[in-house]
Amino acid sequence: MRDEGHTFPSIANWLNDNGYKSARGKVFRNPHIHSILKKKQIADDKRNKRYSPKIENMNIKIVKKPI
């Protein structure tokens, strides 16, 4: 809905009007919607982040231990 141009209050009102409740069973308010979308964006960014492989200072050490 946010991508379609809806504001946080209008999204909260729509959720409340359609019987949705927050995780704690309360009504939605503007800050709830903002927080949910912000946390989703952070999670999506972490999930989609690509790291280029980098190998540095590799060593192989063989240690003989007496039995």
Distance bins in CASP14 RR format, pairs under 12 A and 6 or more apart:
PFRMAT RR
TARGET T0000
AUTHOR 0000-0000-0000
RMODE 2
METHOD distances of the structure
MODEL  1
1 7 0 0 0 0 1 0 0 0 0 0 0
1 8 0 0 0 0 1 0 0 0 0 0 0
1 9 0 0 0 0 0 1 0 0 0 0 0
1 10 1 0 0 1 0 0 0 0 0 0 0
1 11 1 0 1 0 0 0 0 0 0 0 0
1 12 0 0 0 0 0 1 0 0 0 0 0
1 13 0 0 0 0 0 1 0 0 0 0 0
1 14 1 0 0 1 0 0 0 0 0 0 0
1 15 0 0 0 0 1 0 0 0 0 0 0
1 18 0 0 0 0 0 1 0 0 0 0 0
1 33 0 0 0 0 1 0 0 0 0 0 0
1 36 0 0 0 0 0 1 0 0 0 0 0
1 37 0 0 0 0 1 0 0 0 0 0 0
2 8 0 0 0 0 1 0 0 0 0 0 0
2 9 0 0 0 0 0 1 0 0 0 0 0
2 10 0 0 0 0 1 0 0 0 0 0 0
2 11 1 0 0 1 0 0 0 0 0 0 0
2 12 0 0 0 0 0 1 0 0 0 0 0
2 14 0 0 0 0 0 1 0 0 0 0 0
2 33 0 0 0 0 1 0 0 0 0 0 0
2 34 0 0 0 0 1 0 0 0 0 0 0
2 36 0 0 0 0 0 1 0 0 0 0 0
2 37 1 0 0 1 0 0 0 0 0 0 0
2 38 0 0 0 0 0 1 0 0 0 0 0
2 40 0 0 0 0 0 1 0 0 0 0 0
2 41 0 0 0 0 0 1 0 0 0 0 0
3 11 0 0 0 0 0 1 0 0 0 0 0
3 37 0 0 0 0 0 1 0 0 0 0 0
4 10 0 0 0 0 0 1 0 0 0 0 0
4 11 0 0 0 0 1 0 0 0 0 0 0
4 14 0 0 0 0 0 1 0 0 0 0 0
5 11 0 0 0 0 1 0 0 0 0 0 0
6 12 0 0 0 0 1 0 0 0 0 0 0
6 13 0 0 0 0 1 0 0 0 0 0 0
6 14 1 0 0 1 0 0 0 0 0 0 0
6 15 0 0 0 0 0 1 0 0 0 0 0
6 30 0 0 0 0 0 1 0 0 0 0 0
6 33 0 0 0 0 1 0 0 0 0 0 0
6 37 0 0 0 0 0 1 0 0 0 0 0
7 13 0 0 0 0 1 0 0 0 0 0 0
7 14 0 0 0 0 0 1 0 0 0 0 0
7 30 0 0 0 0 1 0 0 0 0 0 0
7 33 0 0 0 0 1 0 0 0 0 0 0
7 34 0 0 0 0 0 1 0 0 0 0 0
7 37 0 0 0 0 0 1 0 0 0 0 0
8 14 0 0 0 0 0 1 0 0 0 0 0
8 15 0 0 0 0 0 1 0 0 0 0 0
8 28 0 0 0 0 1 0 0 0 0 0 0
8 29 0 0 0 0 1 0 0 0 0 0 0
8 30 1 0 1 0 0 0 0 0 0 0 0
8 31 1 0 0 1 0 0 0 0 0 0 0
8 32 0 0 0 0 1 0 0 0 0 0 0
8 33 1 0 1 0 0 0 0 0 0 0 0
8 34 1 0 1 0 0 0 0 0 0 0 0
8 35 0 0 0 0 1 0 0 0 0 0 0
8 36 0 0 0 0 1 0 0 0 0 0 0
8 37 0 0 0 0 1 0 0 0 0 0 0
8 38 0 0 0 0 0 1 0 0 0 0 0
9 15 0 0 0 0 0 1 0 0 0 0 0
9 16 0 0 0 0 0 1 0 0 0 0 0
9 28 0 0 0 0 1 0 0 0 0 0 0
9 29 0 0 0 0 1 0 0 0 0 0 0
9 30 1 0 1 0 0 0 0 0 0 0 0
9 31 0 0 0 0 0 1 0 0 0 0 0
9 32 0 0 0 0 0 1 0 0 0 0 0
9 33 0 0 0 0 1 0 0 0 0 0 0
9 34 0 0 0 0 0 1 0 0 0 0 0
10 16 0 0 0 0 0 1 0 0 0 0 0
10 17 0 0 0 0 0 1 0 0 0 0 0
10 28 0 0 0 0 0 1 0 0 0 0 0
10 30 0 0 0 0 1 0 0 0 0 0 0
10 33 0 0 0 0 1 0 0 0 0 0 0
11 17 0 0 0 0 0 1 0 0 0 0 0
11 18 0 0 0 0 0 1 0 0 0 0 0
11 20 0 0 0 0 0 1 0 0 0 0 0
11 28 1 0 0 1 0 0 0 0 0 0 0
11 29 0 0 0 0 0 1 0 0 0 0 0
11 30 0 0 0 0 1 0 0 0 0 0 0
11 31 0 0 0 0 0 1 0 0 0 0 0
11 32 0 0 0 0 1 0 0 0 0 0 0
11 33 1 0 1 0 0 0 0 0 0 0 0
11 34 0 0 0 0 1 0 0 0 0 0 0
11 36 0 0 0 0 1 0 0 0 0 0 0
11 37 0 0 0 0 1 0 0 0 0 0 0
12 18 0 0 0 0 0 1 0 0 0 0 0
12 19 0 0 0 0 0 1 0 0 0 0 0
12 20 0 0 0 0 1 0 0 0 0 0 0
12 21 0 0 0 0 0 1 0 0 0 0 0
12 22 0 0 0 0 1 0 0 0 0 0 0
12 26 0 0 0 0 0 1 0 0 0 0 0
12 27 1 0 0 1 0 0 0 0 0 0 0
12 28 1 0 1 0 0 0 0 0 0 0 0
12 29 1 0 1 0 0 0 0 0 0 0 0
12 30 1 0 1 0 0 0 0 0 0 0 0
12 31 0 0 0 0 1 0 0 0 0 0 0
12 32 1 0 0 1 0 0 0 0 0 0 0
12 33 1 0 1 0 0 0 0 0 0 0 0
12 34 0 0 0 0 1 0 0 0 0 0 0
12 35 0 0 0 0 0 1 0 0 0 0 0
12 36 0 0 0 0 0 1 0 0 0 0 0
12 37 0 0 0 0 0 1 0 0 0 0 0
13 19 0 0 0 0 0 1 0 0 0 0 0
13 20 0 0 0 0 0 1 0 0 0 0 0
13 27 0 0 0 0 1 0 0 0 0 0 0
13 28 0 0 0 0 1 0 0 0 0 0 0
13 29 0 0 0 0 1 0 0 0 0 0 0
13 30 0 0 0 0 1 0 0 0 0 0 0
13 32 0 0 0 0 0 1 0 0 0 0 0
13 33 0 0 0 0 1 0 0 0 0 0 0
14 20 0 0 0 0 1 0 0 0 0 0 0
14 27 0 0 0 0 0 1 0 0 0 0 0
14 28 0 0 0 0 1 0 0 0 0 0 0
14 33 0 0 0 0 1 0 0 0 0 0 0
15 21 0 0 0 0 1 0 0 0 0 0 0
15 22 0 0 0 0 1 0 0 0 0 0 0
15 25 0 0 0 0 0 1 0 0 0 0 0
15 26 0 0 0 0 0 1 0 0 0 0 0
15 27 0 0 0 0 1 0 0 0 0 0 0
15 28 1 0 1 0 0 0 0 0 0 0 0
15 29 0 0 0 0 0 1 0 0 0 0 0
15 30 0 0 0 0 0 1 0 0 0 0 0
15 32 0 0 0 0 1 0 0 0 0 0 0
15 33 1 0 0 1 0 0 0 0 0 0 0
15 36 0 0 0 0 0 1 0 0 0 0 0
16 22 0 0 0 0 1 0 0 0 0 0 0
16 25 0 0 0 0 0 1 0 0 0 0 0
16 26 0 0 0 0 1 0 0 0 0 0 0
16 27 1 0 1 0 0 0 0 0 0 0 0
16 28 1 0 1 0 0 0 0 0 0 0 0
16 29 0 0 0 0 1 0 0 0 0 0 0
16 30 0 0 0 0 0 1 0 0 0 0 0
16 32 0 0 0 0 0 1 0 0 0 0 0
16 33 0 0 0 0 0 1 0 0 0 0 0
17 27 0 0 0 0 0 1 0 0 0 0 0
17 28 0 0 0 0 0 1 0 0 0 0 0
18 27 0 0 0 0 0 1 0 0 0 0 0
18 28 0 0 0 0 0 1 0 0 0 0 0
19 25 0 0 0 0 0 1 0 0 0 0 0
19 26 0 0 0 0 0 1 0 0 0 0 0
19 27 0 0 0 0 1 0 0 0 0 0 0
19 28 0 0 0 0 1 0 0 0 0 0 0
20 26 0 0 0 0 0 1 0 0 0 0 0
20 27 0 0 0 0 1 0 0 0 0 0 0
20 28 1 0 0 1 0 0 0 0 0 0 0
20 32 0 0 0 0 0 1 0 0 0 0 0
20 33 0 0 0 0 0 1 0 0 0 0 0
20 36 0 0 0 0 0 1 0 0 0 0 0
21 27 1 0 0 1 0 0 0 0 0 0 0
21 28 1 0 0 1 0 0 0 0 0 0 0
21 32 0 0 0 0 0 1 0 0 0 0 0
22 28 1 0 1 0 0 0 0 0 0 0 0
22 29 0 0 0 0 1 0 0 0 0 0 0
22 31 0 0 0 0 0 1 0 0 0 0 0
22 32 1 0 1 0 0 0 0 0 0 0 0
22 33 0 0 0 0 0 1 0 0 0 0 0
22 35 0 0 0 0 0 1 0 0 0 0 0
22 36 0 0 0 0 1 0 0 0 0 0 0
23 32 0 0 0 0 1 0 0 0 0 0 0
23 35 0 0 0 0 0 1 0 0 0 0 0
23 36 0 0 0 0 1 0 0 0 0 0 0
23 39 0 0 0 0 0 1 0 0 0 0 0
24 32 0 0 0 0 0 1 0 0 0 0 0
25 32 0 0 0 0 0 1 0 0 0 0 0
26 32 0 0 0 0 1 0 0 0 0 0 0
27 33 0 0 0 0 0 1 0 0 0 0 0
28 34 0 0 0 0 0 1 0 0 0 0 0
28 35 0 0 0 0 0 1 0 0 0 0 0
28 36 0 0 0 0 1 0 0 0 0 0 0
28 37 0 0 0 0 0 1 0 0 0 0 0
29 35 0 0 0 0 1 0 0 0 0 0 0
29 36 0 0 0 0 0 1 0 0 0 0 0
30 36 0 0 0 0 0 1 0 0 0 0 0
30 37 0 0 0 0 0 1 0 0 0 0 0
31 37 0 0 0 0 0 1 0 0 0 0 0
31 38 0 0 0 0 0 1 0 0 0 0 0
32 38 0 0 0 0 0 1 0 0 0 0 0
32 39 0 0 0 0 0 1 0 0 0 0 0
33 39 0 0 0 0 0 1 0 0 0 0 0
33 40 0 0 0 0 0 1 0 0 0 0 0
34 40 0 0 0 0 0 1 0 0 0 0 0
34 41 0 0 0 0 0 1 0 0 0 0 0
35 41 0 0 0 0 0 1 0 0 0 0 0
35 42 0 0 0 0 0 1 0 0 0 0 0
36 42 0 0 0 0 0 1 0 0 0 0 0
36 43 0 0 0 0 0 1 0 0 0 0 0
37 43 0 0 0 0 0 1 0 0 0 0 0
37 44 0 0 0 0 0 1 0 0 0 0 0
38 44 0 0 0 0 0 1 0 0 0 0 0
38 45 0 0 0 0 0 1 0 0 0 0 0
39 45 0 0 0 0 0 1 0 0 0 0 0
39 46 0 0 0 0 0 1 0 0 0 0 0
40 46 0 0 0 0 0 1 0 0 0 0 0
40 47 0 0 0 0 0 1 0 0 0 0 0
41 47 0 0 0 0 0 1 0 0 0 0 0
41 48 0 0 0 0 0 1 0 0 0 0 0
42 48 0 0 0 0 0 1 0 0 0 0 0
42 49 0 0 0 0 0 1 0 0 0 0 0
43 49 0 0 0 0 0 1 0 0 0 0 0
END
